[in-house]
């Protein structure tokens, strides 16, 4: 029971708590959902919605016996049916003892008339979310509803491209394997982008072996694009790219603005990939790309030789070539960043999401790169193009996400360096229940600088 001792919570308060609890239970906000139930245990028995996300099959059965339409009635606020809520629940992961109850509740709803293929809401990459889509989203968070996925398929659920896309992100491919065994992947277009984006060779192999055709690849629905170029941009290993080519991907198909995949690989300093693609694409690599690749490797001698023989080289760099500075910063490559800045890369160069090198280094926790960029005049308060966040914002979020791009991440050191250099803290939030909370160590540091929970 929450509230002052001896004081009951008002119904309106419990209504809001229950709504927040259900939202946290399906969004993967594990800490918040668990704390809410521990602090207010009466939530478990408060409504049909809370019973659904917790897999309380006895309580759900009792409601349906009194009101059979409750099994299919959509929630007026979200449009979700009860089956959507069960399939989206993360409680099978938060408390594995609830997994059998969630499965039994899904079976009960299907037997009571729930439709496994109804799609509601805007969805992610399709026209709305189906119950299977909700279960697949759970898999993408790391722990899938494998048993519920199998049940839905047995009851006629249709596997869509975006379901495969979500299932390909996590849970050791268990849910993905179930879907592929049932429906194959001949219809897949966007699904391949999930394992390619994470360098997941096994995930790519599973989709290709199930019939996915990389020549029909689309990075976004309805936007056919080059699978090889996308893989190079995602820094995929050469083995993954070779696998795509072996299954029909065209290594010569260009990416945006007509740049070749081999040229992009050179820009990103991916020598093994350059060697692989060079054997398929005889057009070669432009001097600008070779120069950027030398910089990415931190090869000052080779890069300087190119600019000496061609003094106008840096001035001809395209935006995506200049963005190599951002990629080097994100990877914690101090030597590469130093070479680039010394040879004329602007310290404020941005990549396509509007992030500067300082944003990227801060997110990765690369304190040494952050210090170098600040010494060279990087803008402490630059805002990125998607989230309008400052480098300090990115460092705080990075401390919670803990990306592995930098070899020796130190978010406490990065945040301290940024604040000591004058970064503004007034917009920083320490709310642990937010979507992007900082790490405990960074939160403690920020409190020492006077930042309070927002």
C-alpha positions as CSV (number, residue, x, y, z in Angstrom):
1,X,0.0,0.0,0.0
2,X,1.4,3.4,-0.9
3,X,0.5,6.7,0.7
4,X,0.7,7.9,4.3
5,X,0.3,5.1,7.0
6,X,-3.3,4.1,7.4
7,X,-4.5,6.1,4.4
8,X,-6.1,4.2,1.5
9,X,-5.3,5.2,-2.0
10,X,-8.1,7.0,-3.8
11,X,-9.6,5.1,-6.8
12,X,-8.4,7.7,-9.2
13,X,-4.9,7.3,-7.9
14,X,-5.0,3.6,-8.3
15,X,-6.5,4.0,-11.8
16,X,-3.4,6.0,-12.8
17,X,-1.0,3.7,-11.1
18,X,-2.6,0.7,-12.8
19,X,-2.3,2.4,-16.2
20,X,1.4,3.3,-15.5
21,X,2.1,-0.2,-14.3
22,X,0.7,-1.8,-17.4
23,X,2.6,0.5,-19.6
24,X,5.9,-0.2,-17.8
25,X,5.1,-4.0,-18.0
26,X,5.0,-3.9,-21.8
27,X,7.7,-1.4,-22.5
28,X,10.5,-3.3,-20.8
29,X,10.9,-0.8,-18.0
30,X,11.7,-3.7,-15.7
31,X,12.8,-1.7,-12.7
32,X,9.7,0.5,-12.6
33,X,7.2,-2.3,-13.1
34,X,8.8,-4.5,-10.4
35,X,9.0,-1.6,-7.9
36,X,5.4,-0.5,-8.6
37,X,4.1,-4.0,-7.8
38,X,6.3,-4.3,-4.7
39,X,5.2,-0.9,-3.4
40,X,1.5,-1.4,-4.3
41,X,0.7,-5.1,-4.3
42,X,-3.0,-4.5,-4.7
43,X,-2.3,-3.6,-8.3
44,X,-2.2,-7.3,-9.1
45,X,-5.9,-7.7,-8.4
46,X,-7.0,-4.2,-9.4
47,X,-8.2,-4.7,-13.0
48,X,-8.4,-7.0,-16.0
49,X,-5.5,-5.1,-17.5
50,X,-3.2,-5.8,-14.6
51,X,-4.2,-9.4,-14.5
52,X,-3.5,-9.7,-18.2
53,X,0.1,-8.4,-18.1
54,X,0.8,-10.6,-15.0
55,X,-0.6,-13.7,-16.5
56,X,-3.2,-14.2,-13.7
57,X,-5.2,-16.8,-15.7
58,X,-7.7,-17.5,-12.9
59,X,-8.6,-13.9,-12.5
60,X,-8.9,-13.4,-16.3
61,X,-11.1,-16.5,-16.6
62,X,-13.4,-15.2,-13.8
63,X,-13.8,-11.9,-15.7
64,X,-14.6,-13.7,-19.0
65,X,-17.1,-15.9,-17.3
66,X,-19.0,-12.9,-16.1
67,X,-18.5,-11.0,-19.4
68,X,-17.5,-13.1,-22.4
69,X,-16.9,-10.0,-24.6
70,X,-14.1,-9.0,-22.3
71,X,-11.9,-11.5,-24.1
72,X,-11.9,-9.5,-27.3
73,X,-12.8,-6.0,-26.1
74,X,-10.2,-3.4,-27.1
75,X,-8.8,-1.0,-24.6
76,X,-10.2,2.4,-25.4
77,X,-6.9,4.2,-24.7
78,X,-4.5,2.0,-26.7
79,X,-6.7,0.0,-29.1
80,X,-5.0,-3.1,-27.9
81,X,-7.0,-6.3,-27.3
82,X,-6.4,-8.4,-24.2
83,X,-4.3,-10.8,-26.3
84,X,-2.0,-7.9,-27.4
85,X,-1.4,-7.1,-23.7
86,X,-0.6,-10.7,-22.8
87,X,1.8,-11.1,-25.7
88,X,3.5,-7.7,-25.0
89,X,4.0,-8.4,-21.3
90,X,7.7,-8.6,-20.1
91,X,6.7,-10.4,-16.9
92,X,7.9,-13.8,-18.3
93,X,11.3,-12.2,-18.1
94,X,10.9,-10.1,-14.9
95,X,9.5,-13.1,-13.0
96,X,9.9,-16.4,-14.9
97,X,7.4,-18.1,-12.6
98,X,4.7,-16.0,-14.4
99,X,5.6,-17.4,-17.8
100,X,3.2,-20.4,-17.6
101,X,0.4,-18.1,-16.5
102,X,1.0,-15.8,-19.4
103,X,0.9,-18.8,-21.8
104,X,-2.3,-20.1,-20.2
105,X,-3.9,-16.7,-20.4
106,X,-3.1,-16.4,-24.1
107,X,-4.6,-19.8,-24.7
108,X,-7.7,-18.9,-22.7
109,X,-8.2,-15.8,-24.7
110,X,-7.8,-17.6,-28.1
111,X,-10.3,-20.2,-27.0
112,X,-12.7,-17.4,-26.0
113,X,-12.5,-15.9,-29.5
114,X,-9.5,-13.6,-29.6
115,X,-8.2,-13.0,-33.1
116,X,-4.5,-13.7,-33.6
117,X,-4.1,-11.5,-36.7
118,X,-5.9,-8.3,-35.7
119,X,-3.5,-5.3,-36.0
120,X,-4.1,-2.1,-34.1
121,X,-2.3,1.2,-33.7
122,X,0.4,2.6,-35.9
123,X,2.8,-0.3,-35.3
124,X,6.5,-0.1,-35.9
125,X,7.3,-0.9,-39.5
126,X,3.8,-2.0,-40.6
127,X,0.2,-1.1,-40.5
128,X,-0.3,-1.7,-36.8
129,X,0.8,-4.3,-34.3
130,X,-0.6,-7.9,-34.1
131,X,-0.3,-10.1,-31.0
132,X,2.6,-11.9,-32.8
133,X,4.2,-8.5,-33.4
134,X,4.0,-7.8,-29.7
135,X,5.5,-11.1,-28.8
136,X,8.3,-10.5,-31.3
137,X,9.0,-7.1,-29.7
138,X,9.5,-8.9,-26.5
139,X,12.1,-11.1,-28.2
140,X,13.9,-8.0,-29.4
141,X,14.4,-6.9,-25.8
142,X,16.3,-10.1,-25.1
143,X,13.8,-12.6,-23.7
144,X,11.1,-13.7,-26.1
145,X,7.8,-15.4,-25.5
146,X,8.8,-18.5,-27.4
147,X,5.9,-20.6,-26.1
148,X,3.4,-17.8,-26.9
149,X,4.9,-17.3,-30.4
150,X,4.4,-21.1,-31.1
151,X,0.9,-21.0,-29.7
152,X,-0.1,-18.0,-31.9
153,X,1.3,-19.7,-35.0
154,X,-0.6,-22.9,-34.2
155,X,-3.7,-20.8,-34.0
156,X,-3.2,-19.2,-37.4
157,X,-1.1,-16.2,-36.8
158,X,0.5,-14.9,-40.0
159,X,4.2,-14.0,-39.9
160,X,4.9,-10.6,-41.3
161,X,8.3,-9.1,-42.4
162,X,8.3,-6.8,-39.4
163,X,7.7,-9.7,-37.0
164,X,10.9,-11.4,-38.3
165,X,12.7,-8.1,-38.1
166,X,11.9,-7.8,-34.4
167,X,12.5,-11.5,-33.6
168,X,16.0,-11.3,-35.3
169,X,17.3,-8.9,-32.6
170,X,17.4,-11.1,-29.6
171,X,16.7,-14.1,-27.4
172,X,19.3,-16.3,-29.0
173,X,17.1,-16.5,-32.1
174,X,14.6,-18.8,-30.4
175,X,11.5,-16.9,-31.5
176,X,13.0,-16.3,-34.9
177,X,13.7,-20.0,-35.4
178,X,10.1,-20.8,-34.5
179,X,8.7,-18.3,-37.0
180,X,11.1,-19.4,-39.8
181,X,10.1,-23.1,-39.2
182,X,6.5,-22.1,-39.6
183,X,6.6,-19.6,-42.4
184,X,10.1,-19.3,-43.9
185,X,11.4,-15.9,-45.0
186,X,10.8,-15.8,-48.7
187,X,8.6,-12.7,-48.1
188,X,11.3,-11.0,-46.0
189,X,12.7,-7.6,-47.1
190,X,13.3,-5.5,-44.1
191,X,14.0,-8.4,-41.7
192,X,17.6,-8.8,-42.8
193,X,18.4,-5.3,-41.7
194,X,18.1,-6.4,-38.0
195,X,20.9,-8.9,-37.8
196,X,23.0,-6.9,-40.4
197,X,22.8,-3.8,-38.2
198,X,24.2,-5.8,-35.2
199,X,26.8,-7.8,-37.1
200,X,24.9,-11.0,-36.3
201,X,26.2,-13.5,-38.8
202,X,24.1,-16.4,-37.4
203,X,20.9,-14.3,-37.6
204,X,21.7,-13.4,-41.3
205,X,22.4,-17.0,-42.0
206,X,19.1,-18.2,-40.6
207,X,17.1,-15.7,-42.7
208,X,19.0,-16.5,-45.9
209,X,18.7,-20.2,-45.4
210,X,15.0,-19.8,-44.8
211,X,14.6,-18.0,-48.2
212,X,15.3,-14.3,-47.6
213,X,16.6,-12.8,-50.8
214,X,19.2,-10.0,-50.2
215,X,18.6,-8.7,-53.8
216,X,15.1,-7.6,-52.5
217,X,16.6,-6.0,-49.4
218,X,14.9,-2.8,-48.0
219,X,16.4,-0.8,-45.1
220,X,13.0,0.7,-44.6
221,X,9.6,-0.7,-45.8
222,X,9.0,0.1,-49.4
223,X,12.5,1.5,-49.9
224,X,14.7,-1.1,-51.8
225,X,18.3,-0.6,-51.1
226,X,21.7,-2.3,-51.3
227,X,22.2,-5.0,-48.7
228,X,26.0,-4.9,-49.1
229,X,26.2,-1.1,-48.7
230,X,23.9,-1.2,-45.6
231,X,26.2,-3.9,-44.1
232,X,29.3,-1.9,-44.7
233,X,27.7,1.2,-43.2
234,X,26.8,-1.0,-40.1
235,X,30.5,-2.0,-39.8
236,X,29.5,-5.7,-40.4
237,X,32.3,-8.2,-40.5
238,X,33.6,-9.4,-43.9
239,X,32.2,-12.9,-43.3
240,X,28.7,-11.5,-43.1
241,X,29.1,-9.4,-46.2
242,X,30.5,-12.5,-48.1
243,X,27.5,-14.4,-46.9
244,X,25.2,-11.8,-48.4
245,X,27.1,-11.9,-51.7
246,X,27.0,-15.7,-51.9
247,X,23.2,-15.5,-51.6
248,X,22.8,-13.0,-54.4
249,X,23.4,-9.6,-53.0
250,X,25.0,-7.3,-55.6
251,X,28.3,-5.8,-54.3
252,X,28.3,-3.2,-57.0
253,X,24.9,-1.7,-56.1
254,X,25.5,1.8,-54.8
255,X,24.1,3.4,-51.7
256,X,22.8,6.9,-51.2
257,X,24.2,9.5,-53.6
258,X,25.7,6.8,-55.7
259,X,28.6,5.9,-53.5
260,X,29.9,2.3,-53.9
261,X,30.1,-0.1,-51.1
262,X,33.8,-0.6,-51.6
263,X,34.4,3.2,-51.5
264,X,32.4,3.3,-48.2
265,X,34.5,0.5,-46.8
266,X,37.6,2.4,-47.6
267,X,36.3,5.5,-45.9
268,X,35.6,3.5,-42.8
269,X,39.0,2.0,-42.8
270,X,37.7,-1.6,-43.2
271,X,40.6,-3.1,-45.1
272,X,39.4,-6.7,-45.1
273,X,36.1,-5.6,-46.5
274,X,37.8,-3.4,-49.1
275,X,39.8,-6.5,-50.2
276,X,36.6,-8.6,-50.4
277,X,34.6,-6.0,-52.4
278,X,37.5,-5.0,-54.6
279,X,37.5,-8.5,-56.1
280,X,33.9,-7.9,-57.1
281,X,34.0,-4.3,-58.1
282,X,36.8,-3.3,-60.5
283,X,35.9,0.4,-60.4
284,X,38.3,1.0,-57.6
285,X,38.4,3.5,-54.7
286,X,38.5,7.3,-55.2
287,X,41.5,9.2,-53.8
288,X,39.2,11.0,-51.3
289,X,38.0,7.6,-49.9
290,X,41.6,6.2,-49.8
291,X,42.6,9.4,-47.9
292,X,39.8,9.0,-45.3
293,X,40.6,5.4,-44.9
294,X,44.2,6.2,-44.1
295,X,43.0,8.7,-41.6
296,X,40.6,6.1,-40.0
297,X,43.6,3.8,-39.6
298,X,45.6,6.5,-38.0
299,X,48.1,6.2,-40.7
300,X,49.5,9.7,-40.7
301,X,52.3,9.0,-43.2
302,X,49.9,7.7,-45.9
303,X,47.3,10.3,-45.3
304,X,49.9,13.2,-45.4
305,X,51.4,11.8,-48.6
306,X,48.0,11.9,-50.3
307,X,47.4,15.5,-49.3
308,X,51.0,16.5,-50.3
309,X,50.5,15.2,-53.8
310,X,47.0,16.6,-54.0
311,X,46.7,19.8,-51.8
312,X,43.0,20.2,-52.7
313,X,42.0,16.8,-51.5
314,X,40.5,17.7,-48.1
315,X,38.4,20.5,-49.8
316,X,36.8,17.8,-52.0
317,X,35.6,15.6,-49.2
318,X,31.9,14.8,-49.3
319,X,29.8,15.1,-46.2
320,X,29.8,11.4,-45.6
321,X,33.6,11.4,-45.9
322,X,33.9,14.2,-43.4
323,X,31.6,12.3,-41.1
324,X,34.4,9.7,-40.7
325,X,35.6,12.0,-37.9
326,X,32.4,11.2,-36.0
327,X,32.8,7.5,-36.6
328,X,36.4,7.6,-35.4
329,X,35.4,9.5,-32.3
330,X,32.7,7.0,-31.5
331,X,35.2,4.1,-31.8
332,X,37.6,5.9,-29.4
333,X,40.3,6.2,-32.0
334,X,42.4,9.0,-30.6
335,X,45.1,8.7,-33.2
336,X,42.7,8.8,-36.1
337,X,40.8,11.8,-34.7
338,X,44.1,13.6,-34.2
339,X,45.3,12.9,-37.8
340,X,42.0,14.1,-39.2
341,X,42.0,17.3,-37.3
342,X,45.6,18.0,-38.1
343,X,45.0,17.5,-41.8
344,X,42.0,19.8,-42.0
345,X,38.8,18.0,-41.0
346,X,36.4,20.5,-39.4
347,X,35.9,19.7,-35.7
348,X,32.2,20.4,-36.1
349,X,31.7,17.9,-38.9
350,X,28.4,15.9,-38.5
351,X,27.1,12.6,-39.6
352,X,23.6,12.1,-41.0
353,X,21.8,12.2,-37.7
354,X,23.4,15.6,-36.9
355,X,25.7,14.3,-34.2
356,X,29.2,15.8,-34.0
357,X,32.3,14.0,-33.1
358,X,31.9,15.3,-29.5
359,X,28.4,13.8,-29.3
360,X,29.7,10.4,-30.5
361,X,32.7,10.3,-28.2
362,X,30.6,11.4,-25.2
363,X,28.1,8.7,-25.9
364,X,30.8,6.0,-26.2
365,X,32.5,7.2,-23.0
366,X,35.7,8.0,-24.8
367,X,37.2,10.5,-22.4
368,X,40.5,10.9,-24.2
369,X,38.7,11.7,-27.5
370,X,36.4,14.2,-25.7
371,X,39.5,16.0,-24.2
372,X,41.2,16.2,-27.6
373,X,38.0,17.5,-29.3
374,X,37.6,20.2,-26.6
375,X,41.2,21.2,-27.0
376,X,40.5,21.7,-30.7
377,X,37.5,23.9,-30.1
378,X,34.5,21.5,-30.3
379,X,31.2,23.1,-29.4
380,X,30.1,22.0,-25.9
381,X,26.5,22.9,-26.5
382,X,26.0,21.7,-30.1
383,X,22.7,19.9,-30.6
384,X,22.2,16.8,-32.7
385,X,19.7,16.7,-35.5
386,X,17.3,14.0,-34.1
387,X,17.1,14.4,-30.3
388,X,18.3,18.0,-30.0
389,X,20.6,16.8,-27.3
390,X,24.0,18.2,-26.2
391,X,27.2,16.1,-25.9
392,X,26.5,16.0,-22.1
393,X,23.1,14.6,-22.8
394,X,24.6,11.9,-25.0
395,X,27.2,11.0,-22.3
396,X,24.5,10.6,-19.7
397,X,22.4,8.4,-22.0
398,X,25.5,6.4,-23.0
399,X,26.3,5.7,-19.4
400,X,23.0,3.8,-19.1
401,X,23.1,2.2,-22.6
402,X,26.8,1.2,-22.2
403,X,27.7,0.9,-25.9
404,X,30.8,-1.1,-26.7
405,X,32.2,1.0,-29.6
406,X,35.1,2.5,-27.5
407,X,37.7,0.1,-26.2
408,X,38.1,1.7,-22.8
409,X,34.8,3.5,-21.9
410,X,34.7,5.8,-18.9
411,X,31.4,7.7,-18.7
412,X,32.2,9.1,-15.2
413,X,35.4,10.7,-16.6
414,X,33.6,11.8,-19.7
415,X,30.8,13.5,-17.9
416,X,33.2,15.2,-15.4
417,X,35.4,16.4,-18.3
418,X,32.4,18.0,-20.1
419,X,31.0,19.7,-17.0
420,X,34.3,21.0,-15.9
421,X,34.7,22.4,-19.4
422,X,31.5,24.4,-18.9
423,X,28.7,22.1,-20.2
424,X,25.2,23.2,-19.0
425,X,23.5,20.8,-16.7
426,X,20.0,22.4,-16.3
427,X,18.3,20.1,-18.8
428,X,19.8,16.9,-17.5
429,X,17.3,14.5,-15.8
430,X,18.2,11.9,-13.2
431,X,14.8,10.2,-13.3
432,X,15.5,6.5,-12.9
433,X,12.1,5.7,-14.3
434,X,12.8,7.5,-17.6
435,X,13.3,5.8,-20.9
436,X,17.1,6.7,-20.9
437,X,18.3,6.8,-17.3
438,X,22.0,7.3,-16.5
439,X,24.1,4.7,-14.8
440,X,24.2,4.8,-11.0
441,X,27.8,6.0,-11.0
442,X,27.0,8.9,-13.4
443,X,23.8,9.8,-11.5
444,X,25.8,10.0,-8.3
445,X,28.4,12.2,-10.0
446,X,25.7,14.5,-11.4
447,X,24.1,14.9,-8.0
448,X,27.5,16.0,-6.7
449,X,27.3,18.8,-9.3
450,X,23.9,19.8,-8.0
451,X,21.7,18.1,-10.6
452,X,18.4,16.9,-9.1
453,X,15.9,14.3,-10.2
454,X,13.4,15.9,-12.7
